[in-house]
Amino acid sequence: MSSSGTPKRYGVVGHPIAQSRSPFIHQTFGRQAAIDLTYEKILAPLDGFAQTVHEFFGQGGAGLNITVPFKEQAFELARAHLSERARLAGAVNTLWMRDGRLHGCNTDGVGLLTDLERLGHGPKGKSVLLVGAGGAAKGVVLPLMDAGCARLRVVNRTAARAHGLRAHAVEQLPALADRLGAGGLDEAGGQWDIVINATSGSLHDTPPELPPGLYAQGALAYDMVYAAAPTAFLRQARDQGAAHAADGLGMLVGQAAAAFRIWHGLMPDVQPVLEALRRELHYT
Ligand code: NAP
């Protein structure tokens, strides 16, 4: 609640945005913590992201989540006041105003890590293949390395973008160079304990064109996209011998919880929200 007695205003900006579950998640977290808030979906025009953000905060908005395809633009907008996570990621998914200045953080990495731990596939000591090099992939590379994965390779349809992501990470932390690789999708070969799909292909029911034989014994296939039925990537992974499969619903709730903590100073309980969302997904 703001000092004027009206609930504080939050939202998520993307294009498209209709599919977003963030309002449900934040409103449920708010009820858990007895915090009165509003949280809305905001469709920004593809060429109008900055204006949308400025209007929202100009009208007294308190915080925004940012989703596809604007995380890199959000990074630029908050460039003067970034958390270390956001600076290392080069992408922002959480914005807030403090003392009249726009601040940015990236909570995708924390969301992914807490979900991998919840699933019993923490990355420590594991070989990890990360498919995709957009805003979501950027947010998780350094947290995965930090969590102690043995090696990480980033592959992308546009190989140059994967190389750029690796170069950015190594520039920030040169010690990563030996454990971090990059290439095109055809350079994904090897045996991996965890294969993470950070492409948006599953939104269009298209799996990335990966070579066969990627999954080590007991490996996990993880798709950042979530759906009521197994995504195109998870079906491909099962066909190629992945022992375990999970979608990104837990990551979604985990990144939202970390954003909620930034805005409200409280860590919500994610499990009941995750269970409610999973039920809702099956009935819609
Ligand atoms: P983005 O910045 O637009 O990047 C899209 C990525 O997908 C690029 O690497 C792109 O490759 C690749 N791609 C798209 N279509 C492809 C195809 N048919 N085959 C192979 N690669 C393809 O998007 P983003 O922000 O990184 O988000 C990626 C996905 O993660 C989205 O679906 C988003 O919903 C999901 N996500 C989920 C969570 C969660 O909490 N669960 C959090 C963040 C993101 P090119 O570079 O070659 O174009």
Boltz pocket constraint, residues with backbone or C-beta under 6 A from the ligand:
constraints:
  - pocket:
      binder: B
      contacts: [[A, 67], [A, 68], [A, 69], [A, 71], [A, 108], [A, 111], [A, 131], [A, 132], [A, 133], [A, 134], [A, 135], [A, 136], [A, 137], [A, 156], [A, 157], [A, 158], [A, 161], [A, 197], [A, 198], [A, 199], [A, 200], [A, 201], [A, 203], [A, 206], [A, 207], [A, 208], [A, 209], [A, 223], [A, 224], [A, 225], [A, 226], [A, 248], [A, 249], [A, 251], [A, 252], [A, 253], [A, 255]]
      max_distance: 6.0
